[in-house]
Amino acid sequence: MKIIVCIKQVPERDARLRIASDGKSIDETGLATEINESDQYALEAALRLVEEHGGEVVVACLGPDAAQESIRRALAMGADRAIHLSEDAFQDGDAAATARALAAAIETEEEVDLVMAGLQSDDAGWAQTGVLVAERLGWPSATLIMEIEAEEGGLKVKRELESGWFQWVRLPLPAVLTIQSGINTVRYATLKGIMGAKKKEIKTLSPDHLGLDAGDVGEAGRRIEIARLYEPEKTAEAEMIEGDDAVKAADVLVDRLQKEARVL
Amino acid sequence: MAGAIWAVTESGGDGLKPVSHEVIFAAQVIGDALDMPVEAVVTSAGDGDAAEQAAAREVGCVRLIEDGKLAPYTPDAYTAALRRAIEAEEPGLVLFPHTYQVRDYAPRLAAALDTGFVSDVVGHRVEDGDLVLVRQPYQGKLNADCVFTGEGPNLASLQAGAYLGDEAARGESPAEIVEVDVDLSDVEVRTEVLDTFQEVEDTVDLSRSDVIVAVGRGIGDEENLEIVRELADALGGQLAASRPVCDNEWLPMDRQIGSSGQTVAPRLYVAVGISGAIQHIVGMKGSQTVVAINKDPDAPIFAVSDYGVVGDLFEIVPELTRRVKEVKG
């Protein structure tokens, strides 16, 4: 089975975010990053499928040169090789522009059985890219996947629905799946894996290679403009209690809950 | 944008789901501001009185899309049905609820129409006659103002609870129900639904709890849960969790609060080590009094809290338990 896993490099979960001087993006200087969480689960699921059934795992990543860090990590975890859409023309797209480029990159690969991606990114959070890629490729898709069983010519997958409901769905290959966090336990890269990753191929492709105009991808290919990025106004005015002195903080909080909120 | 605003509804066995009224209300407000007519869209027949319920709202008409291939739900059939209806009627703006079902097919629809789709919207403004949609990227830590670059039909999905469904205006008389012919007989449905089921039959109904102490990723390890359990016991409340804790199987899935778990509105909600991603907040924002304990002063959970303690939960929670026990005698 040949699987392409789409990964995105995102700011680390607890990273302090600073808005860049353009007022529309994040200042990435010195920002700690990681592979988007649900993409890590997608990669782990792909590695397990290939370990069981044979084949190859290729990582596809659209992101700046700095995203090589995440690509190397994916290779260290066990992916066989990578495609990196690092050219400036690809960057700063919306989900539509990003998916257009990823789908075209996937089409340069022969005999792909399955494309997997996390269900949404922890930064932009559109929750669209995987499904957009499926439509661009003309392949069936299933989202929020919690379990995958390979069958003859297809897959049986368990989807998560809302409020504790689930659904088993069967679909033919090639197909696209978006993976829900928590589907498996993500492995750590071993030292051997990290050493081995240095020798693995990372192929970079330009819009030309993909048969796309510069106007189709990146900022130029957007269907949505981000006019402004800003700190939300605090809706509820929380009373903030200093927690350095735990005893005092507990006293103050319990006092408020008793006398002000009257919930104790 | 020219044309109507469509409010695409979702229904279950009892008719329209509550989020459908939220979408209708949002369409009414935006339609008023942009002087665009509002139409409700009801898909898939047999779901109670969904079409009649939508028609009771103040809408220009209800567009009913019926076809045997729409039940059970599949992304192929829904994408084709909505695409055909949109191409035939040419609405300017199509609003959806940001449900799991919409997330499953609306991006396909956006790609098929090659149009913009602003997902998970929490609010809007109209500036110089243009619609600005607000969403919350970076796990809800920041706001982003989004505008469409094209004339439409443009798509947007609305976060549950962002608009008040109860405020959707009712019409003086029922709106006309117009059938949209999409004839899906030539559409190949590639996914086959095998079984739809509820995993845990005997779930803890957290929605009935008066006090809930919820624990998140900040707890670090399963063995640390005990201090939070002790706080819940001292308060006479239920222990609950955000998604990562249940993903790690430190607590069962039926204790999960949020969009993929339960929605609760207790008298007192204590969030311990929960940063407050949108997916969690939608499940607890109706709580009467919210206390958050977190080491990150910028954690979004504080924005929906009444009392916030910034500090080390491993020091604060045991002290809080001790103090609660003292005052409760």
HADDOCK unambig.tbl for C-alpha pairs under 7 A between the chains (distance, minus, plus):
assign (segid A and resid 122 and name CA) (segid B and resid 138 and name CA) 5.91 0.50 0.50
assign (segid A and resid 122 and name CA) (segid B and resid 139 and name CA) 6.06 0.50 0.50
assign (segid A and resid 123 and name CA) (segid B and resid 137 and name CA) 5.71 0.50 0.50
assign (segid A and resid 123 and name CA) (segid B and resid 138 and name CA) 4.13 0.50 0.50
assign (segid A and resid 123 and name CA) (segid B and resid 139 and name CA) 6.59 0.50 0.50
assign (segid A and resid 124 and name CA) (segid B and resid 137 and name CA) 4.87 0.50 0.50
assign (segid A and resid 124 and name CA) (segid B and resid 138 and name CA) 6.05 0.50 0.50
assign (segid A and resid 125 and name CA) (segid B and resid 137 and name CA) 5.76 0.50 0.50
assign (segid A and resid 126 and name CA) (segid B and resid 119 and name CA) 5.76 0.50 0.50
assign (segid A and resid 127 and name CA) (segid B and resid 103 and name CA) 6.83 0.50 0.50
assign (segid A and resid 128 and name CA) (segid B and resid 107 and name CA) 5.42 0.50 0.50
assign (segid A and resid 131 and name CA) (segid B and resid 107 and name CA) 5.78 0.50 0.50
assign (segid A and resid 131 and name CA) (segid B and resid 108 and name CA) 5.89 0.50 0.50
assign (segid A and resid 132 and name CA) (segid B and resid 107 and name CA) 5.32 0.50 0.50
assign (segid A and resid 132 and name CA) (segid B and resid 108 and name CA) 5.33 0.50 0.50
assign (segid A and resid 132 and name CA) (segid B and resid 111 and name CA) 5.78 0.50 0.50
assign (segid A and resid 135 and name CA) (segid B and resid 108 and name CA) 5.22 0.50 0.50
assign (segid A and resid 135 and name CA) (segid B and resid 111 and name CA) 6.30 0.50 0.50
assign (segid A and resid 135 and name CA) (segid B and resid 112 and name CA) 6.84 0.50 0.50
assign (segid A and resid 136 and name CA) (segid B and resid 111 and name CA) 6.75 0.50 0.50
assign (segid A and resid 140 and name CA) (segid B and resid 190 and name CA) 6.20 0.50 0.50
assign (segid A and resid 140 and name CA) (segid B and resid 191 and name CA) 6.97 0.50 0.50
assign (segid A and resid 143 and name CA) (segid B and resid 104 and name CA) 5.83 0.50 0.50
assign (segid A and resid 161 and name CA) (segid B and resid 100 and name CA) 6.40 0.50 0.50
assign (segid A and resid 162 and name CA) (segid B and resid 100 and name CA) 6.72 0.50 0.50
assign (segid A and resid 162 and name CA) (segid B and resid 260 and name CA) 5.35 0.50 0.50
assign (segid A and resid 163 and name CA) (segid B and resid 260 and name CA) 5.61 0.50 0.50
assign (segid A and resid 163 and name CA) (segid B and resid 261 and name CA) 5.17 0.50 0.50
assign (segid A and resid 163 and name CA) (segid B and resid 262 and name CA) 6.22 0.50 0.50
assign (segid A and resid 164 and name CA) (segid B and resid 198 and name CA) 5.91 0.50 0.50
assign (segid A and resid 164 and name CA) (segid B and resid 199 and name CA) 6.61 0.50 0.50
assign (segid A and resid 164 and name CA) (segid B and resid 260 and name CA) 6.83 0.50 0.50
assign (segid A and resid 164 and name CA) (segid B and resid 261 and name CA) 6.20 0.50 0.50
assign (segid A and resid 165 and name CA) (segid B and resid 197 and name CA) 5.65 0.50 0.50
assign (segid A and resid 165 and name CA) (segid B and resid 198 and name CA) 4.45 0.50 0.50
assign (segid A and resid 165 and name CA) (segid B and resid 199 and name CA) 6.55 0.50 0.50
assign (segid A and resid 166 and name CA) (segid B and resid 196 and name CA) 5.73 0.50 0.50
assign (segid A and resid 166 and name CA) (segid B and resid 197 and name CA) 5.40 0.50 0.50
assign (segid A and resid 166 and name CA) (segid B and resid 198 and name CA) 6.03 0.50 0.50
assign (segid A and resid 166 and name CA) (segid B and resid 199 and name CA) 6.92 0.50 0.50
assign (segid A and resid 167 and name CA) (segid B and resid 195 and name CA) 5.48 0.50 0.50
assign (segid A and resid 167 and name CA) (segid B and resid 196 and name CA) 4.20 0.50 0.50
assign (segid A and resid 167 and name CA) (segid B and resid 197 and name CA) 6.17 0.50 0.50
assign (segid A and resid 168 and name CA) (segid B and resid 193 and name CA) 6.28 0.50 0.50
assign (segid A and resid 168 and name CA) (segid B and resid 194 and name CA) 5.31 0.50 0.50
assign (segid A and resid 168 and name CA) (segid B and resid 195 and name CA) 5.18 0.50 0.50
assign (segid A and resid 168 and name CA) (segid B and resid 196 and name CA) 6.51 0.50 0.50
assign (segid A and resid 169 and name CA) (segid B and resid 191 and name CA) 6.47 0.50 0.50
assign (segid A and resid 169 and name CA) (segid B and resid 192 and name CA) 5.50 0.50 0.50
assign (segid A and resid 169 and name CA) (segid B and resid 193 and name CA) 4.55 0.50 0.50
assign (segid A and resid 169 and name CA) (segid B and resid 194 and name CA) 5.39 0.50 0.50
assign (segid A and resid 170 and name CA) (segid B and resid 191 and name CA) 5.66 0.50 0.50
assign (segid A and resid 170 and name CA) (segid B and resid 192 and name CA) 5.02 0.50 0.50
assign (segid A and resid 170 and name CA) (segid B and resid 193 and name CA) 6.51 0.50 0.50
assign (segid A and resid 170 and name CA) (segid B and resid 194 and name CA) 6.96 0.50 0.50
assign (segid A and resid 171 and name CA) (segid B and resid 190 and name CA) 6.11 0.50 0.50
assign (segid A and resid 171 and name CA) (segid B and resid 191 and name CA) 4.64 0.50 0.50
assign (segid A and resid 171 and name CA) (segid B and resid 192 and name CA) 6.36 0.50 0.50
assign (segid A and resid 172 and name CA) (segid B and resid 190 and name CA) 6.99 0.50 0.50
assign (segid A and resid 182 and name CA) (segid B and resid 247 and name CA) 4.56 0.50 0.50
assign (segid A and resid 182 and name CA) (segid B and resid 248 and name CA) 6.90 0.50 0.50
assign (segid A and resid 223 and name CA) (segid B and resid 115 and name CA) 6.19 0.50 0.50
assign (segid A and resid 223 and name CA) (segid B and resid 116 and name CA) 4.53 0.50 0.50
assign (segid A and resid 223 and name CA) (segid B and resid 148 and name CA) 6.06 0.50 0.50
assign (segid A and resid 223 and name CA) (segid B and resid 149 and name CA) 5.23 0.50 0.50
assign (segid A and resid 223 and name CA) (segid B and resid 150 and name CA) 6.50 0.50 0.50
assign (segid A and resid 224 and name CA) (segid B and resid 116 and name CA) 5.69 0.50 0.50
assign (segid A and resid 224 and name CA) (segid B and resid 146 and name CA) 6.45 0.50 0.50
assign (segid A and resid 224 and name CA) (segid B and resid 147 and name CA) 5.68 0.50 0.50
assign (segid A and resid 224 and name CA) (segid B and resid 148 and name CA) 4.58 0.50 0.50
assign (segid A and resid 224 and name CA) (segid B and resid 149 and name CA) 5.46 0.50 0.50
assign (segid A and resid 225 and name CA) (segid B and resid 146 and name CA) 5.61 0.50 0.50
assign (segid A and resid 225 and name CA) (segid B and resid 147 and name CA) 5.23 0.50 0.50
assign (segid A and resid 225 and name CA) (segid B and resid 148 and name CA) 6.16 0.50 0.50
assign (segid A and resid 225 and name CA) (segid B and resid 149 and name CA) 6.35 0.50 0.50
assign (segid A and resid 226 and name CA) (segid B and resid 144 and name CA) 6.50 0.50 0.50
assign (segid A and resid 226 and name CA) (segid B and resid 145 and name CA) 5.79 0.50 0.50
assign (segid A and resid 226 and name CA) (segid B and resid 146 and name CA) 4.67 0.50 0.50
assign (segid A and resid 226 and name CA) (segid B and resid 147 and name CA) 6.58 0.50 0.50
assign (segid A and resid 227 and name CA) (segid B and resid 145 and name CA) 5.35 0.50 0.50
assign (segid A and resid 227 and name CA) (segid B and resid 146 and name CA) 5.72 0.50 0.50
assign (segid A and resid 227 and name CA) (segid B and resid 147 and name CA) 6.77 0.50 0.50
assign (segid A and resid 228 and name CA) (segid B and resid 144 and name CA) 5.64 0.50 0.50
assign (segid A and resid 228 and name CA) (segid B and resid 145 and name CA) 5.15 0.50 0.50
assign (segid A and resid 229 and name CA) (segid B and resid 142 and name CA) 6.80 0.50 0.50
assign (segid A and resid 229 and name CA) (segid B and resid 143 and name CA) 5.69 0.50 0.50
assign (segid A and resid 229 and name CA) (segid B and resid 144 and name CA) 4.46 0.50 0.50
assign (segid A and resid 229 and name CA) (segid B and resid 145 and name CA) 6.51 0.50 0.50
assign (segid A and resid 230 and name CA) (segid B and resid 142 and name CA) 5.71 0.50 0.50
assign (segid A and resid 230 and name CA) (segid B and resid 143 and name CA) 5.29 0.50 0.50
assign (segid A and resid 230 and name CA) (segid B and resid 144 and name CA) 6.48 0.50 0.50
assign (segid A and resid 231 and name CA) (segid B and resid 142 and name CA) 4.91 0.50 0.50
assign (segid A and resid 231 and name CA) (segid B and resid 143 and name CA) 5.95 0.50 0.50
assign (segid A and resid 232 and name CA) (segid B and resid 142 and name CA) 5.73 0.50 0.50
assign (segid A and resid 232 and name CA) (segid B and resid 143 and name CA) 5.48 0.50 0.50
assign (segid A and resid 234 and name CA) (segid B and resid 303 and name CA) 5.17 0.50 0.50
assign (segid A and resid 235 and name CA) (segid B and resid 303 and name CA) 5.93 0.50 0.50
assign (segid A and resid 235 and name CA) (segid B and resid 304 and name CA) 6.79 0.50 0.50
assign (segid A and resid 236 and name CA) (segid B and resid 303 and name CA) 5.70 0.50 0.50
assign (segid A and resid 236 and name CA) (segid B and resid 304 and name CA) 5.53 0.50 0.50
assign (segid A and resid 236 and name CA) (segid B and resid 305 and name CA) 6.48 0.50 0.50
assign (segid A and resid 236 and name CA) (segid B and resid 306 and name CA) 6.80 0.50 0.50
assign (segid A and resid 237 and name CA) (segid B and resid 306 and name CA) 6.72 0.50 0.50
assign (segid A and resid 238 and name CA) (segid B and resid 302 and name CA) 6.52 0.50 0.50
assign (segid A and resid 238 and name CA) (segid B and resid 303 and name CA) 6.87 0.50 0.50
assign (segid A and resid 238 and name CA) (segid B and resid 305 and name CA) 5.37 0.50 0.50
assign (segid A and resid 238 and name CA) (segid B and resid 306 and name CA) 4.31 0.50 0.50
assign (segid A and resid 238 and name CA) (segid B and resid 307 and name CA) 5.05 0.50 0.50
assign (segid A and resid 238 and name CA) (segid B and resid 308 and name CA) 6.16 0.50 0.50
assign (segid A and resid 239 and name CA) (segid B and resid 306 and name CA) 6.10 0.50 0.50
assign (segid A and resid 239 and name CA) (segid B and resid 307 and name CA) 4.80 0.50 0.50
assign (segid A and resid 239 and name CA) (segid B and resid 308 and name CA) 6.04 0.50 0.50
assign (segid A and resid 240 and name CA) (segid B and resid 307 and name CA) 5.93 0.50 0.50
assign (segid A and resid 240 and name CA) (segid B and resid 308 and name CA) 4.64 0.50 0.50
assign (segid A and resid 240 and name CA) (segid B and resid 309 and name CA) 5.86 0.50 0.50
assign (segid A and resid 241 and name CA) (segid B and resid 308 and name CA) 5.86 0.50 0.50
assign (segid A and resid 241 and name CA) (segid B and resid 309 and name CA) 4.74 0.50 0.50
assign (segid A and resid 241 and name CA) (segid B and resid 310 and name CA) 6.64 0.50 0.50
assign (segid A and resid 242 and name CA) (segid B and resid 309 and name CA) 5.99 0.50 0.50
assign (segid A and resid 242 and name CA) (segid B and resid 310 and name CA) 5.84 0.50 0.50
assign (segid A and resid 243 and name CA) (segid B and resid 309 and name CA) 5.53 0.50 0.50
assign (segid A and resid 243 and name CA) (segid B and resid 310 and name CA) 5.09 0.50 0.50
assign (segid A and resid 243 and name CA) (segid B and resid 311 and name CA) 4.46 0.50 0.50
assign (segid A and resid 244 and name CA) (segid B and resid 311 and name CA) 5.90 0.50 0.50
assign (segid A and resid 246 and name CA) (segid B and resid 315 and name CA) 5.88 0.50 0.50
assign (segid A and resid 246 and name CA) (segid B and resid 316 and name CA) 4.76 0.50 0.50
assign (segid A and resid 246 and name CA) (segid B and resid 319 and name CA) 6.39 0.50 0.50
assign (segid A and resid 247 and name CA) (segid B and resid 319 and name CA) 5.75 0.50 0.50
assign (segid A and resid 250 and name CA) (segid B and resid 316 and name CA) 6.66 0.50 0.50
assign (segid A and resid 250 and name CA) (segid B and resid 319 and name CA) 5.88 0.50 0.50
assign (segid A and resid 250 and name CA) (segid B and resid 320 and name CA) 4.68 0.50 0.50
assign (segid A and resid 250 and name CA) (segid B and resid 323 and name CA) 6.53 0.50 0.50
assign (segid A and resid 251 and name CA) (segid B and resid 323 and name CA) 6.60 0.50 0.50
assign (segid A and resid 254 and name CA) (segid B and resid 324 and name CA) 6.69 0.50 0.50
assign (segid A and resid 261 and name CA) (segid B and resid 289 and name CA) 6.88 0.50 0.50
assign (segid A and resid 263 and name CA) (segid B and resid 267 and name CA) 6.83 0.50 0.50
assign (segid A and resid 263 and name CA) (segid B and resid 268 and name CA) 6.56 0.50 0.50
